[in-house]
Amino acid sequence: MTPTPSSHPRIARRALLQAAACAALTLPAAARAQALPAAPKVDLETARTAAAAGHALLIDIREPDEHAATGVAPGALRLPLSQIKERQSEIPRDPARPVLLICRTQNRSSKLAAMLQAQGYTNVSYVDGGMKEWTGRHFPTEALPSR
């Protein structure tokens, strides 16, 4: 049996957080009236190399429980999707500073990248494969400090 959002608390919580965060990003009326175009994606190796070299800012938009479970990519800014409305100013708009969004599988990050582009961001992409593939390839992660 496949769990549905109403039958599994963690799925329901994540779906609710995602919907709230997406609704919190106020899009211009023209963007709301039409479907958002797909945001550009970056392959995993390119993202890893660019972030490690300081050529791009990697932003992990997963929630804190996800960060704690698997760790985060080295140097990634942790900016949970549920906090985007309050912390959106932390996402650079400078076209010379690429922003790479990563989540678990790319579902949330691809949607957020498209929404940010609709708001005028020209430097935002999402990481194809997400942290699931990152850890699957045994790329390095940083554990979060224990509280």
SULURCOR-V70176 format. One record per backbone hydrogen bond with DSSP energy under -0.5 kcal/mol. NH is the residue of the N-H (numbers start at 1). CO is the residue of the C=O. If there is no record, write none. Layout:
nh->(NH | NH)
co->(CO | CO)
This chain:
nh->(7 | 8 | 12 | 13 | 14 | 15 | 16 | 17 | 18 | 19 | 20 | 21 | 22 | 23 | 24 | 25 | 25 | 26 | 27 | 31 | 32 | 33 | 34 | 34 | 42 | 47 | 48 | 49 | 50 | 51 | 52 | 53 | 54 | 55 | 56 | 57 | 58 | 59 | 59 | 60 | 60 | 61 | 61 | 66 | 67 | 68 | 69 | 70 | 71 | 72 | 76 | 77 | 79 | 79 | 81 | 83 | 84 | 87 | 88 | 90 | 91 | 92 | 97 | 98 | 98 | 99 | 100 | 101 | 101 | 102 | 110 | 111 | 112 | 113 | 114 | 115 | 116 | 117 | 118 | 119 | 119 | 120 | 121 | 125 | 126 | 127 | 128 | 128 | 129 | 130 | 131 | 132 | 133 | 134 | 135 | 136 | 137 | 138 | 139 | 142)
co->(4 | 4 | 8 | 9 | 10 | 11 | 12 | 13 | 14 | 15 | 16 | 17 | 18 | 19 | 20 | 21 | 22 | 24 | 25 | 28 | 28 | 29 | 30 | 31 | 126 | 43 | 44 | 45 | 46 | 47 | 48 | 49 | 51 | 50 | 50 | 98 | 56 | 57 | 100 | 58 | 77 | 59 | 102 | 63 | 63 | 64 | 65 | 66 | 67 | 142 | 73 | 58 | 60 | 77 | 61 | 80 | 81 | 83 | 84 | 87 | 88 | 90 | 94 | 55 | 96 | 123 | 57 | 99 | 125 | 59 | 106 | 107 | 108 | 109 | 110 | 111 | 112 | 113 | 114 | 115 | 116 | 117 | 116 | 99 | 40 | 101 | 42 | 126 | 105 | 127 | 103 | 104 | 129 | 130 | 131 | 132 | 133 | 135 | 134 | 72)
